[in-house]
Amino acid sequence: MFLLGSFVSSKTGSGSHHHQNKNILLHANATSLFHLLAQHYSTYINPGDDIIIWNRNHSVNVQHWLQMAKYTDAQVKWWQSANLDDLKSLITPRTKLVAVSHAHNVLGTLDP
């Protein structure tokens, strides 16, 4: 893990006898990783909090956040365009999560 962190210029901390990376999380696949992230992050979500999801996300970056919203009674807002001003208009003090993919795995496009 330390070698990977060094390769991508990640900040690392040091444990008692080994390096602990603070910025990189690896897992078997995206689906199980997002599931674990949503499970953990749900402890920070309260009823009525906002979760913003981009409508161009891959389903793996949607389904777990929708499940988390249902479980926590959070409100889901959909970002419908690639216009960052539209995204900014959705963000409020109640916003706890914005789920946006930067690279599309099928189209190969890079988004905001």
C-alpha positions in Angstrom: 0.0 0.0 0.0 2.8 2.4 0.8 4.3 1.8 -2.7 1.0 2.6 -4.3 0.6 5.7 -2.2 4.1 6.9 -3.1 3.4 6.3 -6.8 0.3 8.5 -6.8 1.8 11.1 -4.5 -0.6 10.2 -1.6 0.0 11.5 1.9 0.9 8.7 4.3 1.1 8.4 8.0 3.3 6.1 10.0 2.1 3.4 12.4 4.2 1.8 15.0 6.1 -0.3 12.6 4.5 0.1 9.2 3.0 2.7 7.0 -0.7 3.4 7.0 -2.1 5.2 3.9 -4.6 7.9 4.6 -5.9 8.6 1.1 -6.3 5.3 -0.8 -8.8 2.6 -0.3 -8.6 -0.6 -2.3 -11.2 -3.3 -2.5 -12.3 -6.3 -4.6 -14.6 -4.3 -6.8 -16.5 -1.0 -7.1 -19.9 -2.5 -6.1 -18.7 -3.9 -2.8 -16.5 -0.9 -2.1 -19.5 1.5 -2.5 -21.7 -0.7 -0.4 -19.1 -0.5 2.4 -18.7 3.2 2.0 -22.5 3.8 2.1 -22.8 1.6 5.1 -20.2 3.4 7.0 -21.2 6.9 5.9 -24.8 6.3 6.8 -23.9 6.9 10.5 -23.2 10.6 9.5 -26.6 11.1 7.8 -29.7 12.3 9.6 -33.3 12.4 8.6 -33.9 15.3 6.3 -30.2 15.6 5.2 -29.7 16.0 1.4 -27.9 13.6 -0.8 -27.2 14.9 -4.3 -26.7 12.3 -7.1 -25.7 13.0 -10.6 -28.0 11.4 -13.2 -25.0 10.4 -15.4 -23.4 8.2 -12.6 -22.9 4.5 -13.2 -25.4 2.5 -11.2 -22.8 1.5 -8.7 -22.5 5.2 -7.7 -26.3 5.5 -7.4 -27.9 2.4 -5.9 -26.0 2.4 -2.6 -26.7 6.1 -2.0 -30.4 5.5 -2.7 -30.5 2.6 -0.3 -28.7 4.8 2.3 -31.2 7.6 1.8 -34.1 5.2 2.3 -32.5 3.8 5.5 -31.7 7.2 7.0 -34.8 9.1 5.7 -32.5 11.5 3.8 -33.7 13.5 0.8 -32.3 12.7 -2.6 -31.8 15.5 -5.1 -30.9 14.7 -8.7 -28.3 16.8 -10.5 -29.5 16.7 -14.1 -26.8 18.5 -16.1 -23.1 18.9 -16.3 -23.4 22.6 -15.5 -21.6 23.3 -12.2 -23.8 26.3 -11.5 -26.8 23.9 -11.5 -25.0 21.7 -9.0 -24.2 24.7 -6.8 -27.8 25.6 -6.7 -28.7 22.2 -5.2 -26.2 22.4 -2.4 -27.5 23.7 1.0 -26.4 23.5 4.6 -28.3 20.1 4.7 -26.2 18.6 2.0 -24.1 15.8 3.3 -23.1 13.9 0.2 -22.6 14.7 -3.5 -22.2 11.6 -5.6 -20.5 12.5 -8.9 -18.4 10.4 -11.2 -15.5 12.1 -12.9 -14.9 9.5 -15.7 -17.5 7.5 -17.5 -16.5 3.9 -17.7 -18.5 3.2 -20.9 -18.2 6.4 -22.9 -14.7 7.2 -21.8 -15.6 10.9 -21.2 -14.3 13.1 -18.4 -16.9 15.2 -16.7 -16.7 18.1 -14.2 
